[in-house]
């Protein structure tokens, strides 16, 4: 049984005995099961609901921590990195009732630097966080293509539907318009096709003929000819389901002397190459893709905090537990130990708490 399902099942009786109405508890319990039972991809979160949750008590702790001379960062970390987004939102409502002011503004005033970035990130839902990260990557002079590519090429249809809705609410603009207005050429076409979320949902029927046709089409549009028919690559890679594409890439090897990733490296360059590679890596093993991103972000002396923060915050309620496993399996050291070596202070404590355990 998946970890978070087991967590929900195991904690259900104790959840019932703590304060909240039976109905609210049943909803929370079902909420944790939805994703495993056919509501999309399974989840492997490191941040799970606190079973003995008391928003008023948490709000009081945060208020005291903010008022303390010099600010008690440790308490803020202890509370907010160990609650889910829904629980943090309840704490924020309780805080506002208590302190007669907005908790996010109070946290902004009390914290600074990398810790502030992590904590304010946690006060957004996963979709709000993704939407604001996309907005930040295309705002101002020049585009932060690396961030944009990472987010757009790694999110599922369901995640995109939510991100687009939230983006419109937050910024009063369409995500599609902003993405296509800020990029150009084939890169714009690829990212736009992904944002439009046209990908087919997985089917229990395996269509071997279509797998063969797609594999051959990818080969004929790239390695086999002079120049690349990028349009063909975009349509296959943005419209087919992930399980179908995994089989296509396997079949592709019987046509091409190179696998799909090598073919991409030979055929296209720059941000388009990065985008296709990110897509293929995510189709093959999304959690390994993120594990490798984390490893790269911590390779150099100073960790690339932006990447590190974004992955830890955006995946902690999605699949960070699985990312942790892939990290250990492929990099020979646990994510926890690697973060401990490459970061320091309150920022380090917050990330280690989100990581939630050493492997």
Buried (B, 14 or more C-beta within 10 A) or exposed (E): EBBBBEBBEEBBEEBBEEEBEEEEBBEBBEBBBEBBEEEBBBBBBBBBBBBEBBBBEBBBBBBEBBEEEEBBBEBBBBBBBBBBBEBBBBBBEBBBEBBEEEBBEBBBEBBEEBBBBBBBBBBBBBBBBBBBBBBBBBBEEEBBBBBBBBBBBBBBBBBBEBBBEBBEEBBEEBBBEBBBEBBEEBBBBBBBBBBBBEBEEEEEEEEEEBBBBBBBBBBBBBBEEEEBBBEBBBBBBBBBBBBBBBBBBBBBBEBBEBBBBEBBEBBBEEBBBBBBBBBBBBBBBBBBBBBBBBBEBBEEEEBBBBBBBBBBBBBBBBBBBBBBBBBBEEBEEBBBBBBBEBBEEBBBBBBBBBBBEEB
